[in-house]
Amino acid sequence: MSFEDDDMTTQGRFSFANSKMKKIDGIL
């Protein structure tokens, strides 16, 4: 599977959202 396909999965979306949360926490 490609990374794009993995991003479409729930786990992929969770990882993406979690990484964004960490970036936001770093800014705050």
matplotlib code that plots the C-alpha trace (Angstrom):
import matplotlib.pyplot as plt

x = [0.0, 1.1, 1.3, -1.8, -3.8, -2.7, -3.7, -7.3, -7.5, -8.7, -5.3, -3.7, -6.1, -5.5, -1.7, -2.1, -4.4, -2.1, 1.0, -1.0, -2.0, 1.7, 2.6, -0.2, 0.9, 4.5, 3.3, 1.1]
y = [0.0, 3.6, 6.3, 8.0, 4.8, 4.7, 8.3, 7.3, 4.8, 5.8, 5.1, 7.3, 10.2, 9.8, 10.0, 13.1, 14.8, 13.8, 15.3, 18.5, 18.6, 18.3, 21.2, 23.3, 22.4, 23.4, 26.9, 27.4]
z = [0.0, -0.6, 2.0, 0.4, 1.0, 4.6, 5.2, 4.2, 7.1, 10.5, 12.0, 9.3, 10.1, 13.8, 13.3, 11.2, 13.7, 16.6, 14.9, 14.3, 17.9, 19.0, 16.7, 18.2, 21.7, 20.8, 19.6, 22.7]

ax = plt.figure().add_subplot(projection="3d")
ax.plot(x, y, z, "-o")
ax.set_aspect("equal")
plt.show()
